[in-house]
Amino acid sequence: MIVFFFDTWGQRCQTHFSDMKAALDWIFIGYEKGFFMPVQLTDTKNSKAYSAKAILEMIGEV
């Protein structure tokens, strides 16, 4: 899993996770605290990409 996000300074960043649950947990905590805005979640095992809206729906923010 690769998470692309904008940090609090507006820079596009990325980080890697071994599974979807870990990525979504990290996104939920960071988004709730206002540390960053998720842009895209890429599932490298299944070649799927999820948009910012889809990510927010998955963590219950939409």
Secondary structure as GFF3:
##gff-version 3
##sequence-region A 1 62
A	DSSP	beta_strand	2	7	.	.	.	ID=ss1
A	DSSP	beta_strand	12	16	.	.	.	ID=ss2
A	DSSP	alpha_helix	20	32	.	.	.	ID=ss3
A	DSSP	beta_strand	36	43	.	.	.	ID=ss4
A	DSSP	beta_strand	48	51	.	.	.	ID=ss5
A	DSSP	alpha_helix	52	58	.	.	.	ID=ss6
###
